[in-house]
Amino acid sequence: MTKEEIVNEFWRLPPEEREAVVEEISRGGGANGSSAKPKLHPYTIEEKLAALGRLRGVFKTAGPPPTDEELKEDYINYLTKKYS
């Protein structure tokens, strides 16, 4: 059955049956009638913790973090170089 045939057949159904078809499709029901939902979280807790462990220290700096004034000066210098 082609996609067009399926759509045409769908619109020939009574409204209650159309609603049932939409609900079944949205639940992820397959051809075998199972309504198994897809796994929402593909990673286990252990995998997530391992990833966090690998990211530890990514944002560490050699010294103290820059002050607001230093950040403003750096941004002004960046814009000056960019637009000059």
Phi, psi and omega per residue, in radians:
M1 nan 2.316 -3.138
T2 -1.437 2.931 3.123
K3 -1.039 -0.758 -3.138
E4 -1.081 -0.707 3.125
E5 -1.128 -0.704 3.119
I6 -1.102 -0.800 -3.139
V7 -1.099 -0.781 3.120
N8 -1.072 -0.743 3.124
E9 -1.135 -0.680 3.108
F10 -1.013 -0.800 -3.091
W11 -1.259 -0.271 3.077
R12 -1.421 -0.281 -3.138
L13 -1.235 2.685 3.025
P14 -1.150 2.699 -3.076
P15 -0.934 -0.674 -3.130
E16 -1.114 -0.712 3.139
E17 -1.241 -0.631 3.072
R18 -1.058 -0.768 3.134
E19 -1.074 -0.721 3.118
A20 -1.108 -0.689 3.118
V21 -1.127 -0.777 3.139
V22 -1.078 -0.754 3.120
E23 -1.099 -0.730 -3.141
E24 -1.122 -0.725 3.127
I25 -1.164 -0.741 -3.114
S26 -1.183 -0.474 3.069
R27 -1.351 -0.246 3.129
G28 1.535 0.413 -3.134
G29 -1.119 2.352 -3.132
G30 -1.668 -3.021 -3.117
A31 -1.162 -0.446 -3.123
N32 -1.493 0.081 3.082
G33 1.505 -0.019 3.124
S34 -1.319 2.570 3.127
S35 -1.975 0.681 -3.134
A36 -1.177 2.214 3.133
K37 -1.478 2.618 3.097
P38 -1.173 2.644 -3.139
K39 -1.178 2.144 -3.096
L40 -1.321 -0.638 -3.095
H41 -2.015 1.708 -3.038
P42 -1.254 -0.219 -3.099
Y43 -1.926 2.496 3.099
T44 -1.381 2.913 3.098
I45 -1.026 -0.711 -3.125
E46 -1.084 -0.729 3.127
E47 -1.139 -0.687 3.122
K48 -1.155 -0.743 3.119
L49 -1.131 -0.655 3.104
A50 -1.117 -0.707 3.115
A51 -1.131 -0.719 3.095
L52 -1.084 -0.704 3.116
G53 -1.081 -0.653 3.116
R54 -1.213 -0.464 -3.128
L55 -1.492 -0.181 -3.111
R56 -0.990 2.247 3.099
G57 1.570 0.028 -3.121
V58 -1.084 -0.655 -3.059
F59 -1.745 0.195 3.110
K60 -1.222 2.507 3.069
T61 -1.989 2.813 -3.130
A62 -1.214 -0.566 -3.120
G63 -2.228 -2.813 3.111
P64 -1.222 2.711 3.139
P65 -1.133 2.647 -3.126
P66 -1.160 2.628 3.111
T67 -1.374 2.960 3.109
D68 -1.062 -0.682 3.138
E69 -1.130 -0.729 3.113
E70 -1.117 -0.710 3.104
L71 -1.110 -0.730 3.108
K72 -1.082 -0.773 3.130
E73 -1.088 -0.776 3.114
D74 -1.061 -0.705 3.140
Y75 -1.185 -0.724 3.095
I76 -1.084 -0.760 3.116
N77 -1.087 -0.712 3.115
Y78 -1.066 -0.841 -3.125
L79 -1.150 -0.654 3.114
T80 -1.076 -0.788 3.129
K81 -1.170 -0.671 -3.081
K82 -1.171 -0.709 -3.035
Y83 -1.829 0.251 3.068
S84 -1.861 nan nan
